[in-house]
Amino acid sequence: MSSPSAEVAPEKVGTLQNGATATASPSAERKPLTKKEIAADHPTWCPGCGDFSVLALYFKLIEKRKMLHEKITTVAGIGCSSRFPYFVQAHGVHYIHGRALPFASGISLSRPDLHVFVFGGDGDAFSIGGNHFNHTARKNIKLTYVVMDNWVYGLTKKQTSPTSPLGFKSKTDTWGAVDYPINPMKQAIAAGASFVARTTHTNPNHVMQMMDAAMDHDGFSFVECLSECVEFYEGAFDASNPRKGGVFNAVPAEHDVTNEEAAYKLTDVGFPGYFGIFYKVSKPTKNIKEATINSGAMEKVKGLKDWQILQKTFDKMR
């Protein structure tokens, strides 16, 4: 048995909202996780689906960052891409349709020691979840939102989605889509996202770079990833794939990522457009603001027991 003087100090793993330090019990150095240890159920996507690429790169990111199981947090809504949490052996939530971001926001605000990854599709993000997307972006909550945009509702077997191009024929628009599609990149910038990037599943190295950069960003980071639905919209992104005669246009090296107007101009370029980081600025997160508010409130009742704090509240109501 080791003597008290030989004990190792607890490892600091984060700071709680009340300013206290979260610690882990002393233990031997743990080995980094392998893909085998991270992977859970076998993905049930259709063969050739672009989502396979994003999942594989998420595993690589976890391995690269040497993240431990209890530090991996994966949240998703509803849709093909939102099956993500089932395939990751760690903490995760398959939440209700369009509401992944509010749930993930709660995790981020209450557990600053975690980096939350949210995965979704164009329907979950921009249709039923469109309002939450705007508000999470404007509040600048620290988390990463990866949207696998395939321009179609795939899980429900080919309906027009918010990003379906004009003329796209689906079960809901057999005559061809007549509603103008949204521009996810432009919407993210306008809503106040502090990190906005675009990539495509056919360029794995680039997907990894964007997810890596998004994770490093202190704020709301949004990554639109073109992810082909080979079953219901095959060939949708061929124009962006050099292997199919397309072209992969990287964001110009001279582009200033802090220039909002310049970022808007990049979003207006016709398909396939540009790929890379369009916009990136540093500004206070809601996490920091709320932690400051909480710390100030706790200081006012310092030394009081819970029942005494409650009594003070009741006294004010008289």
N, C-alpha and C positions, 0 to 999 in steps of 0.2 A: 504494500500500500504506500502511495506517495505521501510525503508530508505536505502540510498546507503551503509551505514556502515554495514547493515545487509545482503547485497548480498553475495551469495556464489560464490567463484572463479570458473571460467570455468574449466572443467575437461580436463586434458591432455589425449589425446587418441593416440598419435603417433608423430613421427618426419618425416617431409617431406624431400625430397631429397636435398633441398636447405638449410637444417638445421633449418628451421622454425618449430615451434611447432603447431601441429594440435590440435584444441580444440573443445569441444562439449559445447553446451549451457547448463547452469545450469538447473537441473531438479530433481525431486524427484527420489529416488532410484527405479529402475525398477525391476520388478519381473523376475526371470529366465524364459525362454521359456519352454513350455511343448511340448511333441511330437505332440499333436494336433495342436499347433500353428506353428510347423515347417513343418509338412507334407503338401504336396500340392496334386497333382493329384494321383489317385490310381495307383500303379505300374502296368505296362502292361506286365510284364515278365510271362513266362509260370509257372504254378503251380509247386513248387518244385525247382525252379531255385535258385542257390546259391547266386545270387545277392541280394535276399531279405534279407539275413542275414547281408550282408555288409551295406545295406541301414539302417536297424534297428539299427545297431551298430554306424553308423554315427550320427543318431538321438541321441543316448545315449551319444555319445561323446560331442555333442553340449550342451545337458542338463547338463552333468557333468561339463563342462567348463563354464557354465552359459554365453554362447555367446549370443549377441544380434543380431537381424535380420541383421542390417547393417554391422555386422562384419563377417557374414557367406558368404563365396565366394566359389562356386562350379563350376568347369569347366570340360567339357568332350568333346570327339571327336565324332566319329560315331561308332555305334554298339549297341548290346543289353545293355551292361553295361553302355554305354555312355548316356543312357536316364536319368541318375541320376539327372541332374539339374531340370528336369520336376517335380520330386517328392519331391523337397526341396523348401519350401516356404521362399526364401531368394534370394540374388543376385546370379545369375548363368548364364552360357553360354553353349549352346549346339553348339560347334564350328564345323569346317569342318574336314573331315577325316584326322587323323594323325597329325593335327596341334593344338591340345589342349595345348601342352606344350609351344609353342612360345607365344600364346595368354596369357596363365597363367603367363608366365615370365614377360610380360609387366605389368600385374597387380601387381605382387610381387615387381617389381623394382620401380614402381611409387606410390605404396601404402604400405609402410612398416608397417603400423598399422594393416594390414590384414594378416591372414595366409591362403594362397590359397590351397584348396584341388582339385586335378585333379583325375578324375576317367576314366578308360578305360579298354579295353580288350586286349588280346594277338595280335589280328590283328592290331588294331589301334595303339598299343604301339610299336610293334616290326616289323611290315611289312611296311605299308605306313608311319608310324610315327617313324620308327627305327632311322633315322638320327637325328631327333629332340630329341629323347630320349638320344642318346649319347652326344649331345652337351649341353643339359640342365644339364646333370649329371656332365660333365667336368667343366662347368662354376660354379657349386655349387650354383645355384639360390635357395633362400629360399622358398620352397614349398613342399608339400607332394603329391606323385604320387602313387595311389593305383591301381594296375592292377589286374583285376579279370580274371585270366587265366583259360580258360575252354578247351584248346587244340583243338578248332574247331571254324570255322566261323558259329555262330549260327543264326545271323540275316538274312543271305542270304541262310540259310537252308542247312548246312552241307558241307562246303568245307574245304580242308586242310589248317591249319593255320601255322604260323611260329613255334609253339610249339607242333604241332601234332606229336606223336611218329611214328617211323618207322613202316610200315605195316598198319597204320590206313586207313581204306577204306572210301572214301568220294565221293562226286559227281565229284570232280576234280581228284581224284586218285582212280578210281574204282578197280584198281589192288592192291592198298595199297600204302601208302606214301613211297617214296624212298629217299626224301631229309632229311638230318640230321636236327633234330630240334635244335633251339637255346636253350641256357641255360640262362634264364633271370637273375638269380642271378650272374652268372659269368660275363655276359655282363655288368651289372650295376656296379660291382666292377671295372672291367677293364676300363670302361668309366670314372670313377672318382667320382661316387656317394659317398657321405660321410656318408650315413646311408642306410643300405641294410638289409631288413628283409623278412621273409617268414612265411605265415600262411595259414589256410584253413577255409573255411566257416563252416565246420562241428564242429569247436571248437570256438564258439562265444566269450568266455572269452578271448581266446588267440588273436582273431582278435582285440578285444577292446584294449588289452594291446599293441599290435603292432602299432595301429593307434594313441594311446595315446603317446607312446614313439616317434613316427615319428613327431607328432605335436610339441613336446618339442625340437626337434633337430633344431639347427641353421644351416641350409644348405639344400641341396637337399636330401630329404628322400624318399626312394623307398620301397614299400611294395608289394610283389607278394602274391596274395591271390588265392589259388586254389578255383574255383567256378564252381561246376558241372553244365553242360548243360544236364538236364534230358531228353530233347527232342532229341538231336542229338549225345550225347556221354554219355549215362547213364552208371554209374559204373566206369567212368574213374579214380576216385580217391578213390575207395573202399579200396585200400591197405593202405591208410593213415587214414582211419576211423575205430577206434576200434569197433564201433557198427556194422560194417559190416565185422568183422574179420581182420581188418587191424591194423596198429600200428602208434601211433603219437609219433615220436621221437623228443623230445625237444633238442635244441642245448645244448651240454654238459656244465655243470656249470663251468668247468675249462677253457672253451674256451675264449681266449683273443680277444675281438671284435676289438681291434686296430691293430691286426696282420693280414695284408693283405694276406700273404701266408697261414695262418691257415684258413682264410675265404674261400680262393680258394679250399682248400682241402675239406671243408664241401660241397661246391657246386658240387663236383665230385662224391659224394655218390649217388648210384642208388636210384631210386624211391622206397619208398616215401621220402627218404632223411630226412633232419632235418627241424625243425620249430623253429623260433625265430630270434634274431638279429645276423646276420652273421658278419656284419662289421659296425663300428661306430667310426669316427674320427672327430676331430675339426679342421677346417681350414677356412680361410677368405672366406666369400661369395661374389658373384658378387655384391650383394646389397650394402655391405659395401664399396667395391672398387669403385663402380660407385658413391656412395654418396660422397666419398672423392674427386673424380675427379670433380664432380659438384660443391662441396663446394669451391674447389680451383679456379675453373673458375669464380664463382660468386664473389669471393673476389677481383679478378682483375678488375672487373667493378663495384665495390661497389660505390653507390652514383650516378651512371649514370642512366639516363632514358632509356627506351627501344629504342627510336629512336637514342640516342647517341651511344648505344652499336652497333646498326645496322650500323651507320655511320662509326664507327671504323673498322668494318668488311669490308665495302666498300673501305675505305681508304687503307687497306692492299692489295686490289686487283688491285690498280692502278700500 
